[in-house]
Amino acid sequence: MDGPRTLAIDIGGSGLKAIVLEPDGEMASERTRRETPYPCTPPVLLDELTALVATQPEHDRISVGFPGAIRNGRVREVPAFSRRGPGLPPDPELVAMWTGFELEAALAERLAKPIRVANDADVQGCAVIEGRGMELVITLGTGVGCAVFFDGRLLPHMELSHGTFGGTSIEVACGDNERQKIGKDHWRKRVHEALDAFEAMVLPDHLYIGGGNAKKLDPDTIGPNRTIVPNISGLLGGIALWERTGDSPRVPTAAPS
């Protein structure tokens, strides 16, 4: 089939996954997975991804979903990897290592392929939205991610889940560590309240819920105009990410001070 084959990588707080996709989106390989190591510094992540890519067949380009804020391929913030382990407080040394790290450039040099890196919720959203009106994508995993689209256009990434929620943030309150602490029923209630808060902020025409913990929700009780989408969308969005951003110019941005 004509067109590039895309290696899609999903970097998660608990696992690193990869698959090769044909131009039409069909899977050209079996999905492979590696555990996310902690502490996860930039060199450690690069080594793990290099080993992961070696398990996959030949491809022409790469898409990467990353669990943090990415601006033009540069890491602005990554809560999961700023901790020495899930549920632990941020570590100043890890925060300093990740803030401003040129992840897209480092991966392009290491893997020697054209590459696009975006927030993992942005990538998942590229696979599931319909392209009509304001669409909001929420991912539930180790933390909570979000992406906003308008008429099919991916808007600049915002960490809406960092907003105050019950004395903490949505990111923490609805993350996997809290789910394990308080149990599924209480966690579901929190997530429903958080979805209401997201809708009040964004006023979306439709809301999609993905990520590894989305399957722990009841689709009959999540509310109207809300759809649970499969976690594999985090990989399948790899082609759509290139379609939506492949020709976008890389505007120079200053590293955060």
HURAZI-V880672 format. One record per residue. N is the residue number from 1. PSI is psi as a letter, one per 20 degrees, with the letter a starting at -180 (none if undefined). BURIAL is + if it has 9 or more other ideal C-beta (glycine too) atoms within 8 Angstrom, else -. Layout:
BEGIN
N	PSI	BURIAL
N	PSI	BURIAL
END
This chain:
BEGIN
1	p	-
2	q	-
3	r	-
4	q	-
5	p	+
6	p	+
7	o	+
8	p	+
9	p	+
10	o	+
11	o	+
12	r	+
13	i	+
14	h	+
15	q	-
16	p	+
17	q	+
18	q	+
19	q	+
20	p	+
21	p	+
22	r	+
23	h	+
24	j	-
25	i	-
26	q	-
27	p	+
28	i	+
29	r	+
30	q	-
31	p	+
32	q	+
33	q	-
34	q	+
35	q	-
36	p	+
37	q	-
38	q	-
39	q	+
40	n	+
41	r	+
42	g	+
43	h	-
44	g	+
45	g	+
46	g	+
47	g	-
48	g	+
49	h	+
50	g	+
51	h	+
52	g	+
53	h	+
54	i	-
55	i	-
56	q	+
57	r	-
58	q	-
59	r	+
60	h	-
61	r	+
62	p	+
63	p	+
64	p	+
65	p	+
66	p	+
67	l	+
68	a	+
69	p	+
70	p	+
71	o	-
72	l	+
73	i	+
74	p	+
75	p	+
76	h	+
77	q	+
78	n	+
79	g	+
80	g	+
81	j	+
82	j	+
83	q	+
84	i	-
85	q	-
86	p	+
87	i	-
88	r	-
89	r	-
90	q	-
91	p	+
92	h	-
93	g	-
94	h	+
95	g	+
96	h	-
97	h	+
98	h	+
99	o	+
100	j	+
101	p	+
102	m	+
103	g	+
104	g	+
105	g	-
106	g	+
107	h	+
108	h	+
109	g	-
110	g	+
111	i	+
112	l	-
113	q	+
114	p	-
115	q	+
116	p	+
117	p	+
118	r	+
119	q	+
120	h	+
121	h	+
122	g	+
123	g	+
124	h	+
125	h	+
126	h	+
127	h	+
128	h	+
129	r	+
130	i	-
131	k	-
132	p	-
133	b	-
134	o	+
135	p	+
136	p	+
137	p	+
138	p	+
139	p	+
140	o	+
141	c	+
142	g	+
143	b	+
144	p	+
145	r	+
146	q	+
147	q	+
148	p	+
149	q	+
150	o	+
151	l	-
152	i	-
153	p	-
154	p	+
155	q	+
156	p	-
157	p	+
158	p	-
159	m	+
160	h	+
161	i	+
162	i	-
163	q	+
164	p	-
165	o	+
166	k	-
167	i	-
168	b	-
169	r	+
170	h	+
171	g	+
172	g	+
173	h	+
174	j	+
175	r	+
176	h	+
177	g	+
178	h	+
179	g	+
180	h	-
181	g	-
182	i	-
183	r	-
184	g	-
185	g	-
186	h	-
187	g	+
188	g	+
189	g	-
190	g	+
191	g	+
192	g	+
193	h	+
194	h	+
195	h	+
196	g	+
197	g	+
198	g	+
199	h	+
200	h	-
201	g	-
202	h	+
203	l	-
204	q	+
205	h	-
206	q	+
207	p	+
208	p	+
209	o	+
210	a	+
211	r	+
212	h	+
213	i	+
214	h	+
215	i	-
216	i	+
217	q	+
218	o	-
219	h	-
220	i	-
221	j	-
222	i	+
223	r	-
224	q	-
225	k	-
226	p	+
227	p	-
228	p	+
229	q	+
230	q	-
231	h	+
232	i	-
233	h	+
234	h	+
235	g	+
236	h	+
237	i	+
238	h	+
239	g	+
240	h	+
241	g	+
242	h	+
243	h	-
244	h	+
245	i	+
246	h	-
247	j	-
248	p	-
249	q	-
250	o	-
251	p	-
252	p	-
253	q	-
254	q	-
255	q	-
256	q	-
257	none	-
END
